[in-house]
Amino acid sequence: MINDSLFPASPDALLVIRVSAIEVLFPTSKRGDDDRTLLSKLTETLEPIETAPAAKELVRDTLRRSAEESIGEACRRRITELLGAERVKEFTALYNARSRPVHLGKGRGGNSENASKALALATELIYADLGFAPGPVPPPPPAPESESPAPAPEEPAARP
């Protein structure tokens, strides 16, 4: 997806693609046993409630989805693990900038800087997820110096 985002497109489209590229890096996890047990018990309490079946199904689906962390939660968890908690704020700002046009139809235009930041963050996360240290690569160490000086070059022989 990151490669796809390098082709010409509007900054809004690039932002959506690049934040989505971050999202697909990190699968969601199931909640803990205690959380899932509580959600299951809450689901069971719906049966005796008299209301429209569609309303019960809505609540049942909401509880079922809550048994697994959201994509945003998975991203924030992994960014914290890979890059540190301070970088989560950066992701959250980009995620919110992406969500405004996607979910609300607002915030279009003016996303050039956000699209660039999303590309940088996505690239850094891929490297970190693969085990490469973030940041610039240090220069190689200098070659060891020999203990004795190198011999002087020989003088060319004189021509007769």
WOSUL-V840364 format. One record per helix or strand of 3 or more residues. SS is the DSSP state (h for helix, s for strand). FROM is the first residue (numbers start at 1). LEN is the number of residues. If there is no record, write none. Layout:
SS_FROM_LEN + SS_FROM_LEN
//
This chain:
h_4_3 + h_11_15 + h_33_12 + h_53_13 + h_71_13 + h_86_19 + h_112_18
//
